[in-house]
Amino acid sequence: MAYFAASTDDPEKNRKYAESMDLDFPILSDPGCEIARAFGVFSEEHGVARRWTYYIAADGTVLYIDRAVKTATAGPDVAARLDELGVPKRSRSRSGSRRTASRRTARK
């Protein structure tokens, strides 16, 4: 399984954010908002991307879209959805923590 975050921020801002949060996954940058628009998450009205989580199978099939992401519970929510989708749990990282994409999400 691969996971990542996507943000409309520029690469340098995403790099600094990832380092500050000690993330173990990449943040993809979409400063022109083309991908955000293609996935339907960009709000033209507000000029920002909504915080949605897409669960996409290896074959490209969209398994689920969470359009009601709550930042306070994002970690447990993603872990629960991954369990529901039958995704195997990750092994512990070198630091001993079990960090998932759900623990840290990009701001946009």
N, C-alpha and C positions, 0 to 999 in steps of 0.2 A: 504494500500500500504506500502511496505517496501522498503527502499533504503539503499545502502551502497556503499562504495568505496573499491576497492581492490588494493593492492600494493605489489610489490616484495620486499619491505623493511621489516626488521624484526619488530616484534610486538612492541618493545620498541621505535623504531624510529617513528612508526606510532602513538603510544600513545602520544608522545611528540608533533608531528605535529598536531594531532587532538586537543590537549589541546591548542596549540599556536594559532590555528585558531578558537577556540571555536565551534567546530563542534557538531552538534546534531545527528550525525549518526556514525556508526562504520566504521573503516577501517580494512578490513580483510587482514591478512598478508600471503603472498605466497613467502617466501624467496627462496624456491627451484624452483620456476617458473612452477610448475606442472600445476596449474590451468590456468596460463597465456598461457601456451602452448596448453592446452585443448581447450581454447576459441579462439585460433589463434591470440592472441595479442602479443605474445613474438617474438621479432625480433632476430633470431639467429645471424644475421649479425652484429647488433649493441649491442646485449647483454642486451637489456632493453625491457620493455613492452610498446607497443604503447598506446596512450590515446584514447581509444574507449569507447563509452557508449552503453551498452546493455539495452534494455527495454524488460523486461521479465514478462509475465503475471503470475498470481498466479498458473496457471496450468502448468507452465514451458515452455510455448510457447514463442519463441523469436519473439517479435512484430516488433522490429526495431533495427538495429545496426548503430550507428553513427561512421563512420570511419574517419571523418574529424573534430574532436573536436578542437575548437578554445578556448584556455584558456581565452582569453580576453572577449569572449561572451558566455562562457559555461552556466552561470546562465540563462540568457534569452533564450538561445537555448534549454536547457532542459525543461524549463517551457513551451515554445511554443510546443515542441514535446509532452509533457504530455497532453497539451490541445488538440492537434490533435488526440491523442490516447484515449481521453475521460476520463482521470484520474481526479478525483475530486481534487480541490485545497485543500491544507492543511490549518488548522486553525493556527492562530498566536501562536507563542511560548510564554512561560512565560515572556521572555524579551520584547515581543511586536514585534519582528522582524519576518518576514516570510522567514525563511531560508529553502532552499531546497537542495537536493543533487547537484543541478546545480550550486549553489553558490560556493561551495568548492569541488574540486575534488582532489583525490590523485595524487601525482606527477608521479606515474608509473602505 
